[in-house]
Amino acid sequence: MGDNSGLILLVFLAFLFAWLLNRVRRAFRLGPVGYAGVMVVFIIVVLAMWGQTIG
């Protein structure tokens, strides 16, 4: 399995995104519903990008 570099990059991007999301959530005062919605969209985008790199 030599394809771990992409996974590591995704994990790094996820941490970066979570940090940014925390700042955005404080700025916009999002509730749990808005926070969950953003997370779901992010996960879908990441899975789509990951699927494209594999296929």
CHARMM internal coordinates of N, CA and C (Angstrom, degrees):
IC EDIT
DIST 1 N 1 CA 1.4716
DIST 1 CA 1 C 1.5335
ANGL 1 N 1 CA 1 C 108.76
DIST 1 C 2 N 1.3035
ANGL 1 CA 1 C 2 N 116.91
DIHE 1 N 1 CA 1 C 2 N 88.86
DIST 2 N 2 CA 1.4489
ANGL 1 C 2 N 2 CA 120.39
DIHE 1 CA 1 C 2 N 2 CA 179.56
DIST 2 CA 2 C 1.5186
ANGL 2 N 2 CA 2 C 112.31
DIHE 1 C 2 N 2 CA 2 C -95.98
DIST 2 C 3 N 1.3420
ANGL 2 CA 2 C 3 N 116.93
DIHE 2 N 2 CA 2 C 3 N 14.08
DIST 3 N 3 CA 1.4635
ANGL 2 C 3 N 3 CA 120.52
DIHE 2 CA 2 C 3 N 3 CA -176.00
DIST 3 CA 3 C 1.5284
ANGL 3 N 3 CA 3 C 111.16
DIHE 2 C 3 N 3 CA 3 C -101.74
DIST 3 C 4 N 1.3336
ANGL 3 CA 3 C 4 N 116.38
DIHE 3 N 3 CA 3 C 4 N 26.81
DIST 4 N 4 CA 1.4570
ANGL 3 C 4 N 4 CA 119.27
DIHE 3 CA 3 C 4 N 4 CA -177.44
DIST 4 CA 4 C 1.5209
ANGL 4 N 4 CA 4 C 112.99
DIHE 3 C 4 N 4 CA 4 C -78.03
DIST 4 C 5 N 1.3229
ANGL 4 CA 4 C 5 N 117.91
DIHE 4 N 4 CA 4 C 5 N -18.29
DIST 5 N 5 CA 1.4628
ANGL 4 C 5 N 5 CA 120.44
DIHE 4 CA 4 C 5 N 5 CA -178.31
DIST 5 CA 5 C 1.5307
ANGL 5 N 5 CA 5 C 110.85
DIHE 4 C 5 N 5 CA 5 C -62.96
DIST 5 C 6 N 1.3258
ANGL 5 CA 5 C 6 N 117.17
DIHE 5 N 5 CA 5 C 6 N -39.32
DIST 6 N 6 CA 1.4624
ANGL 5 C 6 N 6 CA 120.49
DIHE 5 CA 5 C 6 N 6 CA 178.34
DIST 6 CA 6 C 1.5202
ANGL 6 N 6 CA 6 C 111.26
DIHE 5 C 6 N 6 CA 6 C -64.96
DIST 6 C 7 N 1.3206
ANGL 6 CA 6 C 7 N 116.01
DIHE 6 N 6 CA 6 C 7 N -38.20
DIST 7 N 7 CA 1.4594
ANGL 6 C 7 N 7 CA 120.45
DIHE 6 CA 6 C 7 N 7 CA -179.72
DIST 7 CA 7 C 1.5213
ANGL 7 N 7 CA 7 C 110.37
DIHE 6 C 7 N 7 CA 7 C -67.20
DIST 7 C 8 N 1.3325
ANGL 7 CA 7 C 8 N 116.13
DIHE 7 N 7 CA 7 C 8 N -42.17
DIST 8 N 8 CA 1.4674
ANGL 7 C 8 N 8 CA 120.59
DIHE 7 CA 7 C 8 N 8 CA 178.40
DIST 8 CA 8 C 1.5271
ANGL 8 N 8 CA 8 C 109.85
DIHE 7 C 8 N 8 CA 8 C -61.77
DIST 8 C 9 N 1.3317
ANGL 8 CA 8 C 9 N 116.33
DIHE 8 N 8 CA 8 C 9 N -41.58
DIST 9 N 9 CA 1.4577
ANGL 8 C 9 N 9 CA 120.68
DIHE 8 CA 8 C 9 N 9 CA 178.16
DIST 9 CA 9 C 1.5241
ANGL 9 N 9 CA 9 C 110.54
DIHE 8 C 9 N 9 CA 9 C -61.60
DIST 9 C 10 N 1.3409
ANGL 9 CA 9 C 10 N 116.82
DIHE 9 N 9 CA 9 C 10 N -42.89
DIST 10 N 10 CA 1.4620
ANGL 9 C 10 N 10 CA 120.61
DIHE 9 CA 9 C 10 N 10 CA 178.90
DIST 10 CA 10 C 1.5171
ANGL 10 N 10 CA 10 C 111.18
DIHE 9 C 10 N 10 CA 10 C -61.99
DIST 10 C 11 N 1.3362
ANGL 10 CA 10 C 11 N 116.89
DIHE 10 N 10 CA 10 C 11 N -41.84
DIST 11 N 11 CA 1.4656
ANGL 10 C 11 N 11 CA 120.40
DIHE 10 CA 10 C 11 N 11 CA 179.41
DIST 11 CA 11 C 1.5316
ANGL 11 N 11 CA 11 C 109.87
DIHE 10 C 11 N 11 CA 11 C -62.92
DIST 11 C 12 N 1.3329
ANGL 11 CA 11 C 12 N 115.96
DIHE 11 N 11 CA 11 C 12 N -43.68
DIST 12 N 12 CA 1.4646
ANGL 11 C 12 N 12 CA 120.40
DIHE 11 CA 11 C 12 N 12 CA 178.31
DIST 12 CA 12 C 1.5313
ANGL 12 N 12 CA 12 C 110.48
DIHE 11 C 12 N 12 CA 12 C -60.78
DIST 12 C 13 N 1.3403
ANGL 12 CA 12 C 13 N 116.52
DIHE 12 N 12 CA 12 C 13 N -45.42
DIST 13 N 13 CA 1.4572
ANGL 12 C 13 N 13 CA 120.25
DIHE 12 CA 12 C 13 N 13 CA 178.70
DIST 13 CA 13 C 1.5236
ANGL 13 N 13 CA 13 C 111.27
DIHE 12 C 13 N 13 CA 13 C -62.65
DIST 13 C 14 N 1.3354
ANGL 13 CA 13 C 14 N 116.56
DIHE 13 N 13 CA 13 C 14 N -37.05
DIST 14 N 14 CA 1.4630
ANGL 13 C 14 N 14 CA 120.47
DIHE 13 CA 13 C 14 N 14 CA 179.54
DIST 14 CA 14 C 1.5279
ANGL 14 N 14 CA 14 C 110.52
DIHE 13 C 14 N 14 CA 14 C -64.20
DIST 14 C 15 N 1.3406
ANGL 14 CA 14 C 15 N 117.02
DIHE 14 N 14 CA 14 C 15 N -42.88
DIST 15 N 15 CA 1.4694
ANGL 14 C 15 N 15 CA 119.93
DIHE 14 CA 14 C 15 N 15 CA 177.63
DIST 15 CA 15 C 1.5214
ANGL 15 N 15 CA 15 C 111.19
DIHE 14 C 15 N 15 CA 15 C -64.20
DIST 15 C 16 N 1.3259
ANGL 15 CA 15 C 16 N 116.01
DIHE 15 N 15 CA 15 C 16 N -42.80
DIST 16 N 16 CA 1.4592
ANGL 15 C 16 N 16 CA 120.78
DIHE 15 CA 15 C 16 N 16 CA 178.80
DIST 16 CA 16 C 1.5253
ANGL 16 N 16 CA 16 C 110.23
DIHE 15 C 16 N 16 CA 16 C -61.76
DIST 16 C 17 N 1.3315
ANGL 16 CA 16 C 17 N 115.95
DIHE 16 N 16 CA 16 C 17 N -43.46
DIST 17 N 17 CA 1.4540
ANGL 16 C 17 N 17 CA 121.42
DIHE 16 CA 16 C 17 N 17 CA 179.75
DIST 17 CA 17 C 1.5240
ANGL 17 N 17 CA 17 C 110.85
DIHE 16 C 17 N 17 CA 17 C -63.86
DIST 17 C 18 N 1.3387
ANGL 17 CA 17 C 18 N 116.49
DIHE 17 N 17 CA 17 C 18 N -41.55
DIST 18 N 18 CA 1.4690
ANGL 17 C 18 N 18 CA 120.43
DIHE 17 CA 17 C 18 N 18 CA -179.80
DIST 18 CA 18 C 1.5322
ANGL 18 N 18 CA 18 C 110.22
DIHE 17 C 18 N 18 CA 18 C -62.77
DIST 18 C 19 N 1.3260
ANGL 18 CA 18 C 19 N 116.50
DIHE 18 N 18 CA 18 C 19 N -40.45
DIST 19 N 19 CA 1.4675
ANGL 18 C 19 N 19 CA 120.75
DIHE 18 CA 18 C 19 N 19 CA 178.83
DIST 19 CA 19 C 1.5282
ANGL 19 N 19 CA 19 C 110.30
DIHE 18 C 19 N 19 CA 19 C -64.63
DIST 19 C 20 N 1.3449
ANGL 19 CA 19 C 20 N 116.16
DIHE 19 N 19 CA 19 C 20 N -45.66
DIST 20 N 20 CA 1.4626
ANGL 19 C 20 N 20 CA 119.91
DIHE 19 CA 19 C 20 N 20 CA 178.15
DIST 20 CA 20 C 1.5192
ANGL 20 N 20 CA 20 C 110.86
DIHE 19 C 20 N 20 CA 20 C -63.36
DIST 20 C 21 N 1.3341
ANGL 20 CA 20 C 21 N 116.06
DIHE 20 N 20 CA 20 C 21 N -40.77
DIST 21 N 21 CA 1.4553
ANGL 20 C 21 N 21 CA 120.76
DIHE 20 CA 20 C 21 N 21 CA -177.98
DIST 21 CA 21 C 1.5199
ANGL 21 N 21 CA 21 C 110.39
DIHE 20 C 21 N 21 CA 21 C -62.92
DIST 21 C 22 N 1.3202
ANGL 21 CA 21 C 22 N 116.80
DIHE 21 N 21 CA 21 C 22 N -37.22
DIST 22 N 22 CA 1.4620
ANGL 21 C 22 N 22 CA 120.53
DIHE 21 CA 21 C 22 N 22 CA 178.07
DIST 22 CA 22 C 1.5275
ANGL 22 N 22 CA 22 C 110.57
DIHE 21 C 22 N 22 CA 22 C -61.40
DIST 22 C 23 N 1.3344
ANGL 22 CA 22 C 23 N 116.44
DIHE 22 N 22 CA 22 C 23 N -43.38
DIST 23 N 23 CA 1.4650
ANGL 22 C 23 N 23 CA 120.52
DIHE 22 CA 22 C 23 N 23 CA 179.00
DIST 23 CA 23 C 1.5275
ANGL 23 N 23 CA 23 C 110.56
DIHE 22 C 23 N 23 CA 23 C -66.42
DIST 23 C 24 N 1.3337
ANGL 23 CA 23 C 24 N 116.28
DIHE 23 N 23 CA 23 C 24 N -42.56
DIST 24 N 24 CA 1.4659
ANGL 23 C 24 N 24 CA 120.50
DIHE 23 CA 23 C 24 N 24 CA 179.84
DIST 24 CA 24 C 1.5283
ANGL 24 N 24 CA 24 C 110.30
DIHE 23 C 24 N 24 CA 24 C -64.02
DIST 24 C 25 N 1.3479
ANGL 24 CA 24 C 25 N 115.35
DIHE 24 N 24 CA 24 C 25 N -41.39
DIST 25 N 25 CA 1.4595
ANGL 24 C 25 N 25 CA 119.55
DIHE 24 CA 24 C 25 N 25 CA -178.54
DIST 25 CA 25 C 1.5230
ANGL 25 N 25 CA 25 C 110.49
DIHE 24 C 25 N 25 CA 25 C -63.56
DIST 25 C 26 N 1.3397
ANGL 25 CA 25 C 26 N 116.59
DIHE 25 N 25 CA 25 C 26 N -38.32
DIST 26 N 26 CA 1.4703
ANGL 25 C 26 N 26 CA 119.34
DIHE 25 CA 25 C 26 N 26 CA 177.60
DIST 26 CA 26 C 1.5215
ANGL 26 N 26 CA 26 C 110.21
DIHE 25 C 26 N 26 CA 26 C -67.33
DIST 26 C 27 N 1.3367
ANGL 26 CA 26 C 27 N 116.34
DIHE 26 N 26 CA 26 C 27 N -39.05
DIST 27 N 27 CA 1.4613
ANGL 26 C 27 N 27 CA 120.32
DIHE 26 CA 26 C 27 N 27 CA -177.13
DIST 27 CA 27 C 1.5280
ANGL 27 N 27 CA 27 C 110.78
DIHE 26 C 27 N 27 CA 27 C -67.90
DIST 27 C 28 N 1.3447
ANGL 27 CA 27 C 28 N 116.36
DIHE 27 N 27 CA 27 C 28 N -41.18
DIST 28 N 28 CA 1.4698
ANGL 27 C 28 N 28 CA 120.08
DIHE 27 CA 27 C 28 N 28 CA -175.15
DIST 28 CA 28 C 1.5238
ANGL 28 N 28 CA 28 C 113.46
DIHE 27 C 28 N 28 CA 28 C -97.89
DIST 28 C 29 N 1.3466
ANGL 28 CA 28 C 29 N 116.70
DIHE 28 N 28 CA 28 C 29 N -3.82
DIST 29 N 29 CA 1.4634
ANGL 28 C 29 N 29 CA 121.63
DIHE 28 CA 28 C 29 N 29 CA -179.21
DIST 29 CA 29 C 1.5329
ANGL 29 N 29 CA 29 C 111.54
DIHE 28 C 29 N 29 CA 29 C 54.73
DIST 29 C 30 N 1.3290
ANGL 29 CA 29 C 30 N 116.15
DIHE 29 N 29 CA 29 C 30 N 47.79
DIST 30 N 30 CA 1.4664
ANGL 29 C 30 N 30 CA 120.50
DIHE 29 CA 29 C 30 N 30 CA 177.95
DIST 30 CA 30 C 1.5236
ANGL 30 N 30 CA 30 C 109.82
DIHE 29 C 30 N 30 CA 30 C -69.76
DIST 30 C 31 N 1.3241
ANGL 30 CA 30 C 31 N 115.31
DIHE 30 N 30 CA 30 C 31 N 143.85
DIST 31 N 31 CA 1.4572
ANGL 30 C 31 N 31 CA 119.72
DIHE 30 CA 30 C 31 N 31 CA 174.29
DIST 31 CA 31 C 1.5159
ANGL 31 N 31 CA 31 C 110.10
DIHE 30 C 31 N 31 CA 31 C -84.60
DIST 31 C 32 N 1.3336
ANGL 31 CA 31 C 32 N 116.21
DIHE 31 N 31 CA 31 C 32 N -178.99
DIST 32 N 32 CA 1.4802
ANGL 31 C 32 N 32 CA 120.33
DIHE 31 CA 31 C 32 N 32 CA 178.95
DIST 32 CA 32 C 1.5260
ANGL 32 N 32 CA 32 C 112.11
DIHE 31 C 32 N 32 CA 32 C -58.99
DIST 32 C 33 N 1.3299
ANGL 32 CA 32 C 33 N 117.67
DIHE 32 N 32 CA 32 C 33 N -34.36
DIST 33 N 33 CA 1.4605
ANGL 32 C 33 N 33 CA 121.10
DIHE 32 CA 32 C 33 N 33 CA -178.18
DIST 33 CA 33 C 1.5304
ANGL 33 N 33 CA 33 C 110.35
DIHE 32 C 33 N 33 CA 33 C -66.62
DIST 33 C 34 N 1.3170
ANGL 33 CA 33 C 34 N 116.81
DIHE 33 N 33 CA 33 C 34 N -45.70
DIST 34 N 34 CA 1.4564
ANGL 33 C 34 N 34 CA 120.49
DIHE 33 CA 33 C 34 N 34 CA 178.17
DIST 34 CA 34 C 1.5143
ANGL 34 N 34 CA 34 C 111.29
DIHE 33 C 34 N 34 CA 34 C -64.16
DIST 34 C 35 N 1.3377
ANGL 34 CA 34 C 35 N 115.57
DIHE 34 N 34 CA 34 C 35 N -39.79
DIST 35 N 35 CA 1.4622
ANGL 34 C 35 N 35 CA 120.94
DIHE 34 CA 34 C 35 N 35 CA 179.36
DIST 35 CA 35 C 1.5231
ANGL 35 N 35 CA 35 C 110.19
DIHE 34 C 35 N 35 CA 35 C -62.82
DIST 35 C 36 N 1.3390
ANGL 35 CA 35 C 36 N 116.92
DIHE 35 N 35 CA 35 C 36 N -46.30
DIST 36 N 36 CA 1.4705
ANGL 35 C 36 N 36 CA 121.76
DIHE 35 CA 35 C 36 N 36 CA 179.31
DIST 36 CA 36 C 1.5223
ANGL 36 N 36 CA 36 C 110.10
DIHE 35 C 36 N 36 CA 36 C -62.96
DIST 36 C 37 N 1.3196
ANGL 36 CA 36 C 37 N 117.42
DIHE 36 N 36 CA 36 C 37 N -40.58
DIST 37 N 37 CA 1.4569
ANGL 36 C 37 N 37 CA 121.34
DIHE 36 CA 36 C 37 N 37 CA 179.51
DIST 37 CA 37 C 1.5183
ANGL 37 N 37 CA 37 C 111.95
DIHE 36 C 37 N 37 CA 37 C -60.85
DIST 37 C 38 N 1.3388
ANGL 37 CA 37 C 38 N 116.36
DIHE 37 N 37 CA 37 C 38 N -44.44
DIST 38 N 38 CA 1.4601
ANGL 37 C 38 N 38 CA 120.47
DIHE 37 CA 37 C 38 N 38 CA 178.98
DIST 38 CA 38 C 1.5247
ANGL 38 N 38 CA 38 C 110.47
DIHE 37 C 38 N 38 CA 38 C -64.38
DIST 38 C 39 N 1.3469
ANGL 38 CA 38 C 39 N 116.41
DIHE 38 N 38 CA 38 C 39 N -40.70
DIST 39 N 39 CA 1.4592
ANGL 38 C 39 N 39 CA 120.05
DIHE 38 CA 38 C 39 N 39 CA 179.65
DIST 39 CA 39 C 1.5325
ANGL 39 N 39 CA 39 C 111.01
DIHE 38 C 39 N 39 CA 39 C -63.02
DIST 39 C 40 N 1.3316
ANGL 39 CA 39 C 40 N 117.15
DIHE 39 N 39 CA 39 C 40 N -42.99
DIST 40 N 40 CA 1.4679
ANGL 39 C 40 N 40 CA 121.18
DIHE 39 CA 39 C 40 N 40 CA -179.64
DIST 40 CA 40 C 1.5305
ANGL 40 N 40 CA 40 C 110.11
DIHE 39 C 40 N 40 CA 40 C -61.56
DIST 40 C 41 N 1.3333
ANGL 40 CA 40 C 41 N 116.40
DIHE 40 N 40 CA 40 C 41 N -45.27
DIST 41 N 41 CA 1.4642
ANGL 40 C 41 N 41 CA 120.28
DIHE 40 CA 40 C 41 N 41 CA 179.03
DIST 41 CA 41 C 1.5246
ANGL 41 N 41 CA 41 C 110.20
DIHE 40 C 41 N 41 CA 41 C -61.08
DIST 41 C 42 N 1.3462
ANGL 41 CA 41 C 42 N 116.55
DIHE 41 N 41 CA 41 C 42 N -43.54
DIST 42 N 42 CA 1.4565
ANGL 41 C 42 N 42 CA 120.74
DIHE 41 CA 41 C 42 N 42 CA -179.66
DIST 42 CA 42 C 1.5206
ANGL 42 N 42 CA 42 C 111.30
DIHE 41 C 42 N 42 CA 42 C -61.77
DIST 42 C 43 N 1.3478
ANGL 42 CA 42 C 43 N 116.67
DIHE 42 N 42 CA 42 C 43 N -43.59
DIST 43 N 43 CA 1.4668
ANGL 42 C 43 N 43 CA 120.70
DIHE 42 CA 42 C 43 N 43 CA -179.23
DIST 43 CA 43 C 1.5301
ANGL 43 N 43 CA 43 C 110.31
DIHE 42 C 43 N 43 CA 43 C -63.24
DIST 43 C 44 N 1.3222
ANGL 43 CA 43 C 44 N 116.77
DIHE 43 N 43 CA 43 C 44 N -41.78
DIST 44 N 44 CA 1.4682
ANGL 43 C 44 N 44 CA 120.55
DIHE 43 CA 43 C 44 N 44 CA 179.22
DIST 44 CA 44 C 1.5329
ANGL 44 N 44 CA 44 C 110.26
DIHE 43 C 44 N 44 CA 44 C -62.41
DIST 44 C 45 N 1.3443
ANGL 44 CA 44 C 45 N 116.64
DIHE 44 N 44 CA 44 C 45 N -43.45
DIST 45 N 45 CA 1.4643
ANGL 44 C 45 N 45 CA 120.51
DIHE 44 CA 44 C 45 N 45 CA 179.97
DIST 45 CA 45 C 1.5253
ANGL 45 N 45 CA 45 C 110.48
DIHE 44 C 45 N 45 CA 45 C -63.57
DIST 45 C 46 N 1.3452
ANGL 45 CA 45 C 46 N 116.55
DIHE 45 N 45 CA 45 C 46 N -43.58
DIST 46 N 46 CA 1.4707
ANGL 45 C 46 N 46 CA 120.22
DIHE 45 CA 45 C 46 N 46 CA -179.59
DIST 46 CA 46 C 1.5192
ANGL 46 N 46 CA 46 C 110.47
DIHE 45 C 46 N 46 CA 46 C -63.53
DIST 46 C 47 N 1.3256
ANGL 46 CA 46 C 47 N 117.24
DIHE 46 N 46 CA 46 C 47 N -44.09
DIST 47 N 47 CA 1.4625
ANGL 46 C 47 N 47 CA 119.99
DIHE 46 CA 46 C 47 N 47 CA 179.29
DIST 47 CA 47 C 1.5186
ANGL 47 N 47 CA 47 C 111.49
DIHE 46 C 47 N 47 CA 47 C -63.54
DIST 47 C 48 N 1.3224
ANGL 47 CA 47 C 48 N 117.09
DIHE 47 N 47 CA 47 C 48 N -37.71
DIST 48 N 48 CA 1.4591
ANGL 47 C 48 N 48 CA 120.52
DIHE 47 CA 47 C 48 N 48 CA 178.34
DIST 48 CA 48 C 1.5310
ANGL 48 N 48 CA 48 C 110.25
DIHE 47 C 48 N 48 CA 48 C -65.05
DIST 48 C 49 N 1.3456
ANGL 48 CA 48 C 49 N 116.60
DIHE 48 N 48 CA 48 C 49 N -44.49
DIST 49 N 49 CA 1.4637
ANGL 48 C 49 N 49 CA 120.10
DIHE 48 CA 48 C 49 N 49 CA 179.20
DIST 49 CA 49 C 1.5255
ANGL 49 N 49 CA 49 C 110.71
DIHE 48 C 49 N 49 CA 49 C -64.82
DIST 49 C 50 N 1.3310
ANGL 49 CA 49 C 50 N 116.43
DIHE 49 N 49 CA 49 C 50 N -41.54
DIST 50 N 50 CA 1.4599
ANGL 49 C 50 N 50 CA 121.27
DIHE 49 CA 49 C 50 N 50 CA -179.61
DIST 50 CA 50 C 1.5285
ANGL 50 N 50 CA 50 C 110.73
DIHE 49 C 50 N 50 CA 50 C -64.31
DIST 50 C 51 N 1.3402
ANGL 50 CA 50 C 51 N 116.25
DIHE 50 N 50 CA 50 C 51 N -40.57
DIST 51 N 51 CA 1.4556
ANGL 50 C 51 N 51 CA 121.22
DIHE 50 CA 50 C 51 N 51 CA 178.04
DIST 51 CA 51 C 1.5259
ANGL 51 N 51 CA 51 C 111.31
DIHE 50 C 51 N 51 CA 51 C -63.85
DIST 51 C 52 N 1.3199
ANGL 51 CA 51 C 52 N 117.01
DIHE 51 N 51 CA 51 C 52 N -35.18
DIST 52 N 52 CA 1.4622
ANGL 51 C 52 N 52 CA 120.06
DIHE 51 CA 51 C 52 N 52 CA -179.59
DIST 52 CA 52 C 1.5269
ANGL 52 N 52 CA 52 C 110.79
DIHE 51 C 52 N 52 CA 52 C -71.03
DIST 52 C 53 N 1.3392
ANGL 52 CA 52 C 53 N 117.65
DIHE 52 N 52 CA 52 C 53 N -35.57
DIST 53 N 53 CA 1.4612
ANGL 52 C 53 N 53 CA 119.58
DIHE 52 CA 52 C 53 N 53 CA -178.90
DIST 53 CA 53 C 1.5198
ANGL 53 N 53 CA 53 C 109.89
DIHE 52 C 53 N 53 CA 53 C -70.38
DIST 53 C 54 N 1.3431
ANGL 53 CA 53 C 54 N 117.72
DIHE 53 N 53 CA 53 C 54 N -31.19
DIST 54 N 54 CA 1.4684
ANGL 53 C 54 N 54 CA 120.80
DIHE 53 CA 53 C 54 N 54 CA 179.77
DIST 54 CA 54 C 1.5309
ANGL 54 N 54 CA 54 C 109.71
DIHE 53 C 54 N 54 CA 54 C -77.74
DIST 54 C 55 N 1.3362
ANGL 54 CA 54 C 55 N 116.05
DIHE 54 N 54 CA 54 C 55 N -48.45
DIST 55 N 55 CA 1.4580
ANGL 54 C 55 N 55 CA 119.97
DIHE 54 CA 54 C 55 N 55 CA -174.80
DIST 55 CA 55 C 1.4520
ANGL 55 N 55 CA 55 C 113.30
DIHE 54 C 55 N 55 CA 55 C -84.77
END
COOR INIT
IC SEED 1 N 1 CA 1 C
IC BUILD
